[in-house]
């Protein structure tokens, strides 16, 4: 059984900077995307990497590839207008390859999470290998809710599901084809698979370094974690 990685780099970055795709913004002196690409390439548990990018970002993507020189990169695909569509394009690309089997695992990672720790990546692959599917979860800031019955303030912990999210190739291909037939799009990989499959991802503790770049201020936070 092999492990294939899809690295998404096609976000619109509307809340970051309308003129710049955030995955190419520099962190620690190199494009954000190169950090995640290096981590996937360095993991002994990842067999191949497919990049999914925007059509207008070819030059920037080539710069990242030249800088990183990933040994496991098997191709670059053009994504869609949404995250779900980009995932579908990546999955379709892998399905057409003879070296990808139904029994293999496919992990989908967001290039906007550049500082994925390699220990977390490897642990997720081990868990998915044993239990079928995995995803990292991280407790975000508590929400304060007002209880009208006694005016006491209660805290409710919110669990943020990070990436990479890992599932068997067969389940991903089936789920995304069914979603296409329904003309339905998921927020992330786990939502799509859980809608069309009985397989649930085992959620393990994530890592604060695996935060997602949403606003330009997040770049400064990640700089302090390098």
Backbone as CSV, one residue per row, in Angstrom:
resi,resn,N_x,N_y,N_z,CA_x,CA_y,CA_z,C_x,C_y,C_z
1,UNK,0.835,-1.200,0.000,0.000,0.000,0.000,0.871,1.251,0.000
2,UNK,0.567,2.161,-0.914,1.316,3.405,-1.011,0.520,4.567,-0.415
3,UNK,1.223,5.667,-0.196,0.596,6.891,0.308,0.881,8.014,-0.684
4,UNK,-0.184,8.586,-1.237,-0.058,9.659,-2.216,-0.583,10.960,-1.612
5,UNK,0.149,12.034,-1.804,-0.231,13.328,-1.243,-0.727,14.270,-2.324
6,UNK,-1.843,14.924,-2.055,-2.329,16.022,-2.888,-2.122,17.300,-2.095
7,UNK,-1.327,18.205,-2.642,-1.036,19.474,-1.974,-1.762,20.590,-2.711
8,UNK,-2.756,21.177,-2.044,-3.604,22.205,-2.659,-2.952,23.580,-2.571
9,UNK,-2.863,24.248,-3.713,-2.260,25.583,-3.736,-3.087,26.525,-4.599
10,UNK,-4.393,26.300,-4.646,-5.227,27.069,-5.563,-6.193,28.017,-4.912
11,UNK,-5.951,28.433,-3.678,-6.892,29.306,-2.989,-6.968,30.685,-3.609
12,UNK,-8.113,31.354,-3.392,-8.299,32.699,-3.945,-7.651,33.773,-3.086
13,UNK,-7.459,33.501,-1.783,-6.782,34.423,-0.867,-7.486,35.770,-0.748
14,UNK,-8.812,35.781,-0.842,-9.566,37.035,-0.811,-9.364,37.801,0.498
15,UNK,-9.255,37.073,1.613,-9.102,37.740,2.897,-7.645,38.052,3.224
16,UNK,-6.747,37.599,2.370,-5.316,37.806,2.608,-4.801,39.010,1.821
17,UNK,-4.842,38.892,0.522,-4.355,39.952,-0.355,-4.849,39.620,-1.756
18,UNK,-5.715,40.433,-2.286,-6.332,40.131,-3.568,-5.326,40.019,-4.714
19,UNK,-4.140,40.562,-4.532,-3.146,40.555,-5.595,-2.127,39.434,-5.427
20,UNK,-2.213,38.671,-4.370,-1.192,37.668,-4.092,-1.817,36.392,-3.547
21,UNK,-1.514,35.252,-4.165,-1.922,33.967,-3.620,-1.071,33.695,-2.381
22,UNK,-1.714,33.529,-1.245,-0.995,33.457,0.027,0.007,32.319,0.106
23,UNK,-0.184,31.256,-0.660,0.734,30.127,-0.548,2.096,30.439,-1.151
24,UNK,2.208,31.555,-1.877,3.499,31.945,-2.446,4.133,33.111,-1.685
25,UNK,3.443,33.570,-0.639,3.978,34.664,0.167,5.147,34.136,0.996
26,UNK,6.235,34.899,1.125,7.417,34.367,1.827,7.233,34.219,3.331
27,UNK,7.716,33.102,3.832,7.830,32.848,5.266,9.250,32.346,5.513
28,UNK,9.959,33.012,6.377,11.332,32.600,6.640,12.208,32.655,5.407
29,UNK,11.909,33.579,4.497,12.753,33.774,3.341,12.444,32.906,2.138
30,UNK,11.385,32.095,2.218,11.018,31.280,1.054,9.498,31.161,0.975
31,UNK,8.955,30.868,-0.210,7.496,30.812,-0.355,6.854,29.832,0.620
32,UNK,5.686,30.209,1.125,4.988,29.376,2.095,4.786,27.954,1.572
33,UNK,4.450,27.827,0.294,4.173,26.510,-0.281,5.378,25.589,-0.221
34,UNK,6.563,26.144,-0.307,7.764,25.309,-0.305,7.952,24.577,1.016
35,UNK,7.469,25.140,2.122,7.602,24.492,3.428,6.821,23.175,3.464
36,UNK,5.561,23.223,3.068,4.739,22.007,3.070,5.253,21.003,2.054
37,UNK,5.683,21.494,0.902,6.203,20.601,-0.130,7.449,19.874,0.364
38,UNK,8.320,20.573,1.061,9.528,19.960,1.611,9.187,18.900,2.655
39,UNK,8.222,19.202,3.506,7.838,18.248,4.550,7.297,16.962,3.950
40,UNK,6.420,17.083,2.964,5.876,15.896,2.308,6.979,15.106,1.610
41,UNK,7.903,15.824,1.011,8.972,15.173,0.263,9.952,14.455,1.196
42,UNK,10.126,14.984,2.396,11.090,14.418,3.345,10.542,13.224,4.117
43,UNK,9.221,13.102,4.190,8.630,11.994,4.943,8.902,10.663,4.248
44,UNK,9.395,9.712,5.011,9.650,8.381,4.465,8.363,7.615,4.204
45,UNK,7.250,8.117,4.709,5.968,7.415,4.574,5.157,7.891,3.376
46,UNK,5.570,8.975,2.735,4.875,9.509,1.557,5.591,9.014,0.302
47,UNK,4.820,8.431,-0.622,5.415,7.876,-1.838,5.383,8.832,-3.020
48,UNK,4.362,9.687,-3.104,4.269,10.601,-4.237,3.521,11.859,-3.838
49,UNK,3.750,12.930,-4.613,3.126,14.223,-4.338,2.567,14.791,-5.638
50,UNK,1.328,15.243,-5.580,0.701,15.932,-6.696,0.339,17.343,-6.251
51,UNK,0.805,18.342,-6.978,0.452,19.727,-6.693,-0.794,20.112,-7.483
52,UNK,-1.715,20.831,-6.833,-2.895,21.354,-7.520,-2.854,22.871,-7.384
53,UNK,-2.743,23.568,-8.519,-2.492,25.006,-8.505,-3.502,25.754,-9.374
54,UNK,-3.455,27.079,-9.289,-4.248,27.917,-10.179,-3.519,28.072,-11.511
55,UNK,-4.275,28.198,-12.578,-3.686,28.307,-13.904,-2.782,29.538,-14.015
56,UNK,-3.136,30.607,-13.319,-2.356,31.838,-13.411,-1.088,31.820,-12.557
57,UNK,-0.872,30.751,-11.813,0.278,30.688,-10.899,1.392,29.766,-11.388
58,UNK,1.403,29.442,-12.685,2.407,28.493,-13.180,3.827,28.960,-12.918
59,UNK,4.113,30.231,-13.183,5.477,30.731,-12.990,5.905,30.643,-11.527
60,UNK,5.004,31.022,-10.623,5.330,30.953,-9.201,5.494,29.505,-8.753
61,UNK,4.664,28.626,-9.300,4.767,27.208,-8.959,6.104,26.643,-9.429
62,UNK,6.504,26.978,-10.631,7.791,26.509,-11.141,8.949,27.013,-10.292
63,UNK,8.836,28.232,-9.786,9.871,28.768,-8.904,9.977,27.961,-7.621
64,UNK,8.809,27.576,-7.067,8.799,26.763,-5.848,9.419,25.392,-6.110
65,UNK,9.087,24.806,-7.236,9.625,23.485,-7.579,11.139,23.553,-7.754
66,UNK,11.622,24.594,-8.422,13.066,24.748,-8.613,13.770,24.967,-7.283
67,UNK,13.143,25.717,-6.393,13.738,25.995,-5.089,13.765,24.753,-4.212
68,UNK,12.681,23.997,-4.235,12.531,22.841,-3.345,13.155,21.586,-3.924
69,UNK,13.069,21.417,-5.231,13.579,20.234,-5.933,13.042,18.940,-5.323
70,UNK,11.703,18.791,-5.249,11.120,17.597,-4.617,11.336,16.348,-5.460
71,UNK,11.783,15.291,-4.809,12.064,14.032,-5.514,10.790,13.224,-5.768
72,UNK,9.729,13.488,-4.993,8.522,12.663,-5.079,7.399,13.322,-5.871
73,UNK,7.647,14.480,-6.434,6.612,15.181,-7.193,6.353,14.443,-8.501
74,UNK,5.091,14.035,-8.715,4.747,13.268,-9.914,3.963,14.088,-10.919
75,UNK,3.565,15.298,-10.534,2.821,16.111,-11.484,2.233,17.363,-10.862
76,UNK,1.733,18.229,-11.729,1.062,19.462,-11.318,-0.252,19.551,-12.087
77,UNK,-1.359,19.680,-11.359,-2.676,19.763,-11.981,-3.283,21.139,-11.725
78,UNK,-4.146,21.563,-12.620,-4.849,22.831,-12.452,-6.144,22.576,-11.694
79,UNK,-6.361,23.333,-10.631,-7.538,23.149,-9.802,-8.757,23.883,-10.330
80,UNK,-9.817,23.865,-9.526,-11.062,24.522,-9.899,-11.243,25.835,-9.171
81,UNK,-12.469,26.338,-9.200,-12.765,27.621,-8.568,-12.968,27.515,-7.070
82,UNK,-13.155,26.302,-6.562,-13.356,26.091,-5.129,-12.406,25.015,-4.636
83,UNK,-12.290,24.924,-3.318,-11.451,23.890,-2.729,-11.931,22.505,-3.146
84,UNK,-13.237,22.292,-3.080,-13.799,20.990,-3.433,-13.466,20.629,-4.880
85,UNK,-13.608,21.584,-5.776,-13.306,21.321,-7.173,-11.825,21.004,-7.380
86,UNK,-10.975,21.683,-6.641,-9.541,21.408,-6.738,-9.212,20.021,-6.204
87,UNK,-9.873,19.620,-5.125,-9.689,18.270,-4.614,-10.131,17.242,-5.655
88,UNK,-11.250,17.520,-6.291,-11.759,16.606,-7.316,-10.774,16.477,-8.474
89,UNK,-10.206,17.586,-8.902,-9.238,17.550,-9.992,-8.009,16.740,-9.603
90,UNK,-7.551,16.923,-8.373,-6.408,16.162,-7.917,-6.689,14.676,-7.836
91,UNK,-7.860,14.321,-7.321,-8.243,12.916,-7.199,-8.414,12.274,-8.571
92,UNK,-8.997,13.014,-9.510,-9.162,12.495,-10.860,-7.814,12.237,-11.516
93,UNK,-6.875,13.136,-11.279,-5.528,12.976,-11.822,-4.878,11.698,-11.300
94,UNK,-5.004,11.448,-10.000,-4.401,10.247,-9.417,-5.101,8.981,-9.901
95,UNK,-6.415,9.074,-10.087,-7.175,7.897,-10.527,-6.737,7.433,-11.909
96,UNK,-6.269,8.341,-12.712,-5.850,8.009,-14.068,-4.438,7.439,-14.137
97,UNK,-3.746,7.444,-13.019,-2.373,6.935,-12.999,-2.352,5.433,-12.691
98,UNK,-1.516,4.715,-13.407,-1.439,3.263,-13.227,-0.769,2.869,-11.912
99,UNK,0.005,3.781,-11.321,0.722,3.455,-10.094,-0.050,3.833,-8.836
100,UNK,-1.337,4.150,-8.983,-2.191,4.452,-7.833,-3.321,3.429,-7.804
101,UNK,-3.420,2.686,-6.697,-4.421,1.631,-6.553,-5.537,2.055,-5.598
102,UNK,-6.649,1.343,-5.672,-7.784,1.637,-4.798,-7.436,1.462,-3.326
103,UNK,-6.528,0.529,-3.044,-6.173,0.243,-1.660,-5.189,1.264,-1.084
104,UNK,-4.618,2.099,-1.939,-3.654,3.088,-1.465,-4.350,4.167,-0.641
105,UNK,-3.559,4.864,0.159,-4.066,6.005,0.916,-3.742,7.292,0.171
106,UNK,-4.682,8.229,0.227,-4.462,9.552,-0.342,-4.656,10.580,0.765
107,UNK,-3.675,11.428,0.941,-3.801,12.509,1.917,-3.945,13.823,1.161
108,UNK,-4.804,14.679,1.658,-5.013,15.993,1.060,-4.619,17.049,2.079
109,UNK,-3.647,17.874,1.691,-3.145,18.904,2.597,-3.298,20.273,1.964
110,UNK,-3.565,21.247,2.793,-3.761,22.623,2.360,-2.416,23.345,2.372
111,UNK,-2.008,23.858,1.210,-0.752,24.581,1.136,-0.728,25.825,1.996
112,UNK,-1.898,26.275,2.445,-1.976,27.427,3.337,-1.665,27.053,4.783
113,UNK,-1.317,25.792,5.011,-0.809,25.341,6.321,0.648,24.935,6.101
114,UNK,1.551,25.908,6.019,2.919,25.619,5.591,3.780,24.871,6.603
115,UNK,3.544,25.070,7.895,4.451,24.518,8.898,3.958,23.191,9.471
116,UNK,3.468,22.310,8.616,3.054,20.978,9.049,4.249,20.236,9.641
117,UNK,4.190,19.870,10.935,5.308,19.118,11.524,5.380,17.712,10.933
118,UNK,6.569,17.250,10.630,6.709,15.947,10.000,6.285,14.822,10.939
119,UNK,6.428,15.028,12.270,6.003,13.992,13.208,4.492,13.801,13.128
120,UNK,3.756,14.917,12.947,2.300,14.845,12.862,1.879,14.170,11.565
121,UNK,2.540,14.503,10.482,2.271,13.864,9.194,2.459,12.358,9.283
122,UNK,3.573,11.925,9.838,3.865,10.491,9.922,2.896,9.774,10.858
123,UNK,2.516,10.442,11.950,1.565,9.836,12.879,0.193,9.669,12.229
124,UNK,-0.230,10.651,11.441,-1.506,10.561,10.746,-1.507,9.403,9.762
125,UNK,-0.401,9.220,9.061,-0.305,8.108,8.116,-0.360,6.774,8.852
126,UNK,0.310,6.671,9.993,0.274,5.433,10.778,-1.140,5.121,11.246
127,UNK,-1.859,6.142,11.719,-3.223,5.944,12.203,-4.146,5.542,11.058
128,UNK,-4.003,6.197,9.915,-4.841,5.855,8.760,-4.534,4.447,8.262
129,UNK,-3.287,4.064,8.318,-2.914,2.707,7.904,-3.570,1.664,8.801
130,UNK,-3.682,1.980,10.088,-4.247,1.035,11.053,-5.770,1.066,11.087
131,UNK,-6.358,2.252,11.019,-7.798,2.392,11.217,-8.577,2.794,9.958
132,UNK,-7.892,3.096,8.874,-8.583,3.407,7.634,-8.576,4.863,7.225
133,UNK,-8.631,5.776,8.198,-8.672,7.200,7.869,-8.267,8.013,9.091
134,UNK,-7.745,9.211,8.846,-7.303,10.039,9.973,-7.334,11.512,9.603
135,UNK,-7.371,12.352,10.646,-7.322,13.804,10.479,-6.844,14.399,11.799
136,UNK,-6.165,15.540,11.760,-5.746,16.193,13.005,-6.788,17.188,13.480
137,UNK,-6.994,17.234,14.786,-7.922,18.193,15.374,-7.218,19.032,16.412
138,UNK,-7.616,20.293,16.505,-6.944,21.210,17.424,-7.982,22.061,18.124
139,UNK,-7.905,22.150,19.438,-8.843,22.966,20.198,-8.563,24.443,19.943
140,UNK,-9.531,25.122,19.355,-9.378,26.549,19.098,-9.831,27.338,20.325
141,UNK,-9.884,28.660,20.190,-10.266,29.500,21.320,-11.690,29.177,21.770
142,UNK,-11.913,29.258,23.077,-13.239,28.959,23.625,-14.257,30.023,23.227
143,UNK,-15.459,29.543,22.950,-16.560,30.473,22.714,-17.287,30.706,24.031
144,UNK,-17.682,31.939,24.289,-18.413,32.260,25.505,-19.906,32.316,25.167
145,UNK,-20.689,31.486,25.844,-22.132,31.452,25.584,-22.898,31.829,26.849
146,UNK,-23.943,32.583,26.659,-24.753,33.035,27.784,-25.915,32.080,28.004
147,UNK,-26.019,31.538,29.201,-27.120,30.654,29.562,-28.236,31.503,30.159
148,UNK,-29.355,31.627,29.451,-30.436,32.497,29.895,-31.131,31.990,31.154
149,UNK,-30.963,30.714,31.483,-31.688,30.157,32.621,-31.138,30.644,33.945
150,UNK,-29.830,30.801,34.037,-29.272,31.221,35.319,-28.233,32.331,35.163
151,UNK,-28.127,32.868,33.940,-27.217,33.977,33.655,-25.749,33.632,33.880
152,UNK,-25.449,32.355,34.029,-24.053,31.952,34.150,-23.440,31.824,32.755
153,UNK,-22.206,32.220,32.654,-21.503,32.119,31.374,-20.832,30.763,31.263
154,UNK,-21.083,30.079,30.173,-20.489,28.768,29.952,-19.524,28.822,28.782
155,UNK,-18.485,27.987,28.862,-17.507,27.905,27.795,-17.699,26.617,27.005
156,UNK,-17.595,26.724,25.717,-17.704,25.552,24.864,-16.467,25.480,23.974
157,UNK,-15.745,24.377,24.050,-14.524,24.231,23.281,-14.842,23.834,21.841
158,UNK,-14.231,24.525,20.902,-14.423,24.251,19.497,-13.205,23.483,18.983
159,UNK,-13.450,22.382,18.309,-12.364,21.596,17.734,-12.258,21.924,16.247
160,UNK,-11.121,22.441,15.857,-10.855,22.762,14.457,-10.181,21.562,13.801
161,UNK,-10.751,21.090,12.710,-10.143,19.994,11.965,-9.120,20.587,10.997
162,UNK,-7.874,20.171,11.160,-6.802,20.651,10.304,-6.619,19.696,9.116
163,UNK,-5.577,19.911,8.370,-5.145,18.975,7.341,-3.694,18.606,7.647
164,UNK,-3.195,17.505,7.108,-3.779,16.644,6.080,-4.863,15.716,6.615
165,UNK,-5.811,15.396,5.723,-6.861,14.430,6.013,-6.646,13.243,5.077
166,UNK,-6.645,12.044,5.647,-6.206,10.858,4.903,-7.314,9.810,4.826
167,UNK,-7.556,9.308,3.604,-8.571,8.286,3.378,-8.084,7.315,2.303
168,UNK,-8.692,6.130,2.237,-8.385,5.208,1.138,-8.805,5.828,-0.191
169,UNK,-8.035,5.552,-1.223,-8.334,6.096,-2.546,-9.741,5.728,-2.997
170,UNK,-10.145,4.483,-2.748,-11.458,4.019,-3.195,-12.588,4.843,-2.596
171,UNK,-12.494,5.174,-1.311,-13.539,5.951,-0.645,-13.576,7.389,-1.170
172,UNK,-12.405,7.952,-1.423,-12.351,9.319,-1.941,-12.926,9.391,-3.347
173,UNK,-12.534,8.482,-4.210,-13.031,8.504,-5.585,-14.546,8.336,-5.624
174,UNK,-15.059,7.406,-4.822,-16.504,7.175,-4.785,-17.243,8.406,-4.256
175,UNK,-16.753,8.963,-3.150,-17.439,10.081,-2.510,-17.477,11.306,-3.399
176,UNK,-16.375,11.610,-4.041,-16.331,12.824,-4.861,-17.100,12.675,-6.169
177,UNK,-17.194,11.460,-6.688,-18.028,11.244,-7.869,-19.502,11.386,-7.512
178,UNK,-19.900,10.866,-6.357,-21.285,11.006,-5.913,-21.624,12.467,-5.638
179,UNK,-20.672,13.189,-5.056,-20.895,14.620,-4.808,-21.084,15.379,-6.120
180,UNK,-20.342,14.984,-7.144,-20.481,15.630,-8.448,-21.865,15.364,-9.036
181,UNK,-22.339,14.125,-8.883,-23.673,13.789,-9.381,-24.752,14.591,-8.662
182,UNK,-24.528,14.842,-7.375,-25.484,15.611,-6.574,-25.303,17.118,-6.727
183,UNK,-24.260,17.510,-7.453,-23.934,18.935,-7.586,-23.761,19.576,-6.215
184,UNK,-23.041,18.858,-5.357,-22.834,19.294,-3.973,-21.343,19.421,-3.703
185,UNK,-20.971,20.415,-2.894,-19.568,20.618,-2.579,-19.370,20.667,-1.072
186,UNK,-18.315,20.023,-0.610,-18.013,19.964,0.815,-17.053,21.073,1.217
187,UNK,-17.004,21.326,2.508,-16.062,22.297,3.048,-14.654,21.720,3.023
188,UNK,-14.541,20.446,3.380,-13.240,19.791,3.349,-13.419,18.310,3.045
189,UNK,-12.326,17.569,3.074,-12.339,16.164,2.687,-13.195,15.320,3.610
190,UNK,-13.068,15.525,4.915,-13.809,14.701,5.866,-15.309,14.858,5.701
191,UNK,-15.763,16.066,5.386,-17.202,16.294,5.222,-17.732,15.528,4.017
192,UNK,-16.960,15.508,2.944,-17.413,14.818,1.736,-17.474,13.311,1.953
193,UNK,-16.426,12.758,2.548,-16.392,11.308,2.758,-17.460,10.880,3.759
194,UNK,-17.667,11.665,4.814,-18.656,11.289,5.821,-20.076,11.337,5.270
195,UNK,-20.310,12.155,4.235,-21.641,12.244,3.638,-21.954,11.019,2.780
196,UNK,-20.954,10.488,2.121,-21.186,9.404,1.166,-20.561,8.076,1.573
197,UNK,-20.026,8.000,2.766,-19.385,6.771,3.218,-19.599,6.603,4.711
198,UNK,-19.523,5.378,5.172,-19.630,5.103,6.605,-18.274,5.209,7.302
199,UNK,-17.226,5.437,6.523,-15.889,5.532,7.097,-15.696,6.891,7.757
200,UNK,-15.323,6.878,9.013,-15.068,8.106,9.756,-13.575,8.214,10.055
201,UNK,-13.043,9.395,9.918,-11.629,9.611,10.210,-11.385,9.585,11.712
202,UNK,-10.306,8.944,12.118,-9.865,8.990,13.508,-9.147,10.320,13.709
203,UNK,-9.655,11.131,14.622,-9.080,12.453,14.855,-8.044,12.368,15.966
204,UNK,-6.829,12.800,15.649,-5.752,12.826,16.640,-5.382,14.278,16.926
205,UNK,-4.710,14.544,18.048,-4.360,15.927,18.373,-3.495,16.572,17.291
206,UNK,-3.896,17.767,16.862,-3.118,18.507,15.894,-1.989,19.266,16.559
207,UNK,-1.532,20.296,15.913,-0.401,21.063,16.420,-0.626,22.528,16.081
208,UNK,-0.378,23.445,17.043,-0.602,24.871,16.762,0.261,25.403,15.625
209,UNK,1.394,24.759,15.365,2.248,25.198,14.255,1.598,24.919,12.902
210,UNK,0.620,24.011,12.898,-0.062,23.630,11.664,-1.236,24.565,11.380
211,UNK,-1.092,25.819,11.771,-2.171,26.796,11.603,-2.307,27.197,10.142
212,UNK,-3.501,27.641,9.794,-3.796,28.046,8.428,-3.598,29.542,8.249
213,UNK,-2.956,29.915,7.168,-2.799,31.327,6.837,-4.103,31.821,6.216
214,UNK,-4.763,32.719,6.903,-6.002,33.316,6.408,-5.815,34.808,6.167
215,UNK,-5.212,35.479,7.137,-4.937,36.909,7.044,-3.426,37.136,7.013
216,UNK,-3.023,38.281,6.521,-1.596,38.552,6.398,-0.911,38.565,7.766
217,UNK,-1.682,38.861,8.824,-1.115,38.848,10.174,-0.655,37.443,10.568
218,UNK,-1.282,36.425,9.968,-0.902,35.047,10.291,0.524,34.741,9.857
219,UNK,0.996,35.416,8.819,2.375,35.230,8.369,3.347,35.587,9.495
220,UNK,3.054,36.668,10.199,3.947,37.110,11.280,3.940,36.116,12.429
221,UNK,2.782,35.491,12.685,2.710,34.476,13.734,3.560,33.264,13.369
222,UNK,3.465,32.857,12.105,4.243,31.691,11.663,5.742,31.989,11.687
223,UNK,6.121,33.225,11.423,7.536,33.591,11.449,8.141,33.327,12.821
224,UNK,7.334,33.518,13.865,7.841,33.305,15.224,7.961,31.828,15.574
225,UNK,7.341,30.943,14.762,7.354,29.518,15.052,8.471,28.769,14.318
226,UNK,9.112,29.447,13.396,10.164,28.793,12.612,11.415,28.571,13.472
